[in-house]
Amino acid sequence: MWEIRQERAEDAPLVEALNAAAFGPGRYAKSAYRLREGVAQEASLAFVAVEDGVLRGSVRFWPILVGNDPALLLGPLAVQSAQRGRGIGIDLMRKGIAAAKELGHAVIILVGDEPYYARVGFTRLPPGRLKFPGPVDASRVLGLSLKQGALVTLSGTVRRPRLDEAVCAQGAGMG
Ligand SMILES: CC(C)(COP(=O)(O)OP(=O)(O)OC[C@H]1O[C@@H](n2cnc3c(N)ncnc32)[C@H](O)[C@@H]1OP(=O)(O)O)[C@@H](O)C(=O)NCCC(=O)NCCS
């Protein structure tokens, strides 16, 4: 059985390798990647699944703004290909969502498959309510309220809250 714990500095290269294997080079062209580029992730919300000393999966969150409201962007979420279907992905997300709630975040959004993310409570947002930097499939824009009503009032342009110089200097917001 795996253990979910917070990502540590020494996990980062393994997490990046996992994301590279799961998403391939095409990930850099995605709208979600553009929102992460040059911005540090929410370090307190990065979790890894470890089993027998092996990193099996990872979830990270990024801070974003929707209109002028702070929100979180879930992802990347990835599990080693040979370990999928065991519940690791859901377990990682549950930990991350619970921690985000505890830290007082109001809402999480993501771009992904609704049938999967519905398992942890995500629902589709009305098409056009959020405007991403670049094209996204409207049926894949999902959200989860951590505070009552937070999703109902969420609308506008999705953008980066700031640029972090240290991340810019590395040349990436990896993943
Ligand atoms: C998506 C991913 C993280 C799921 O991780 P996982 O550990 O296999 O997921 P879980 O074991 O918690 O859940 C598996 C269940 O979800 C279902 N599921 C997985 N991906 C799904 C999808 N895209 N749509 C609908 N259902 C899906 C599986 O069929 C399985 O169902 P079952 O429990 O009825 O057998 C993993 O497949 C992965 O790393 N994929 C490549 C990267 C990726 O696409 N990430 C998501 C985008 S951010």
PDBQT file of the ligand as one rigid body, heavy atoms in Angstrom, charges set to zero:
ROOT
HETATM    1  C1  LIG A 201      -5.452  10.218 -14.782  1.00  0.00    +0.000 C 
HETATM    2  C2  LIG A 201      -4.576   9.431 -13.823  1.00  0.00    +0.000 C 
HETATM    3  C3  LIG A 201      -3.837  10.392 -12.925  1.00  0.00    +0.000 C 
HETATM    4  C4  LIG A 201      -5.494   8.556 -12.967  1.00  0.00    +0.000 C 
HETATM    5  O1  LIG A 201      -4.722   7.958 -11.952  1.00  0.00    +0.000 OA
HETATM    6  P1  LIG A 201      -5.121   6.541 -11.365  1.00  0.00    +0.000 P 
HETATM    7  O2  LIG A 201      -4.311   6.316 -10.139  1.00  0.00    +0.000 OA
HETATM    8  O3  LIG A 201      -5.087   5.508 -12.408  1.00  0.00    +0.000 OA
HETATM    9  O4  LIG A 201      -6.633   6.814 -10.984  1.00  0.00    +0.000 OA
HETATM   10  P2  LIG A 201      -7.474   6.012  -9.904  1.00  0.00    +0.000 P 
HETATM   11  O5  LIG A 201      -6.920   4.640  -9.753  1.00  0.00    +0.000 OA
HETATM   12  O6  LIG A 201      -7.575   6.832  -8.683  1.00  0.00    +0.000 OA
HETATM   13  O7  LIG A 201      -8.892   5.958 -10.577  1.00  0.00    +0.000 OA
HETATM   14  C5  LIG A 201      -9.035   5.026 -11.583  1.00  0.00    +0.000 C 
HETATM   15  C6  LIG A 201     -10.488   4.990 -11.991  1.00  0.00    +0.000 C 
HETATM   16  O8  LIG A 201     -10.773   6.168 -12.711  1.00  0.00    +0.000 OA
HETATM   17  C7  LIG A 201     -11.116   5.832 -14.032  1.00  0.00    +0.000 C 
HETATM   18  N1  LIG A 201     -10.514   6.800 -14.930  1.00  0.00    +0.000 N 
HETATM   19  C8  LIG A 201      -9.198   7.050 -15.092  1.00  0.00    +0.000 A 
HETATM   20  N2  LIG A 201      -9.034   8.011 -16.028  1.00  0.00    +0.000 NA
HETATM   21  C9  LIG A 201     -10.265   8.352 -16.432  1.00  0.00    +0.000 A 
HETATM   22  C10 LIG A 201     -10.756   9.270 -17.372  1.00  0.00    +0.000 A 
HETATM   23  N3  LIG A 201      -9.932  10.030 -18.083  1.00  0.00    +0.000 N 
HETATM   24  N4  LIG A 201     -12.106   9.363 -17.538  1.00  0.00    +0.000 NA
HETATM   25  C11 LIG A 201     -12.946   8.610 -16.823  1.00  0.00    +0.000 A 
HETATM   26  N5  LIG A 201     -12.541   7.709 -15.913  1.00  0.00    +0.000 NA
HETATM   27  C12 LIG A 201     -11.213   7.589 -15.729  1.00  0.00    +0.000 A 
HETATM   28  C13 LIG A 201     -10.531   4.453 -14.266  1.00  0.00    +0.000 C 
HETATM   29  O9  LIG A 201     -11.257   3.803 -15.270  1.00  0.00    +0.000 OA
HETATM   30  C14 LIG A 201     -10.725   3.820 -12.927  1.00  0.00    +0.000 C 
HETATM   31  O10 LIG A 201     -12.073   3.405 -12.770  1.00  0.00    +0.000 OA
HETATM   32  P3  LIG A 201     -12.471   2.179 -11.789  1.00  0.00    +0.000 P 
HETATM   33  O11 LIG A 201     -12.099   2.616 -10.397  1.00  0.00    +0.000 OA
HETATM   34  O12 LIG A 201     -13.942   2.085 -11.998  1.00  0.00    +0.000 OA
HETATM   35  O13 LIG A 201     -11.679   1.028 -12.271  1.00  0.00    +0.000 OA
HETATM   36  C15 LIG A 201      -3.584   8.508 -14.548  1.00  0.00    +0.000 C 
HETATM   37  O14 LIG A 201      -4.292   7.705 -15.444  1.00  0.00    +0.000 OA
HETATM   38  C16 LIG A 201      -2.499   9.255 -15.318  1.00  0.00    +0.000 C 
HETATM   39  O15 LIG A 201      -1.430   9.544 -14.776  1.00  0.00    +0.000 OA
HETATM   40  N6  LIG A 201      -2.757   9.555 -16.596  1.00  0.00    +0.000 N 
HETATM   41  C17 LIG A 201      -1.811  10.292 -17.420  1.00  0.00    +0.000 C 
HETATM   42  C18 LIG A 201      -1.770  11.750 -17.004  1.00  0.00    +0.000 C 
HETATM   43  C19 LIG A 201      -3.133  12.416 -17.055  1.00  0.00    +0.000 C 
HETATM   44  O16 LIG A 201      -3.870  12.289 -18.032  1.00  0.00    +0.000 OA
HETATM   45  N7  LIG A 201      -3.479  13.173 -15.977  1.00  0.00    +0.000 N 
HETATM   46  C20 LIG A 201      -4.766  13.819 -15.859  1.00  0.00    +0.000 C 
HETATM   47  C21 LIG A 201      -4.794  15.154 -16.470  1.00  0.00    +0.000 C 
HETATM   48  S1  LIG A 201      -4.216  16.429 -15.367  1.00  0.00    +0.000 SA
ENDROOT
TORSDOF 0
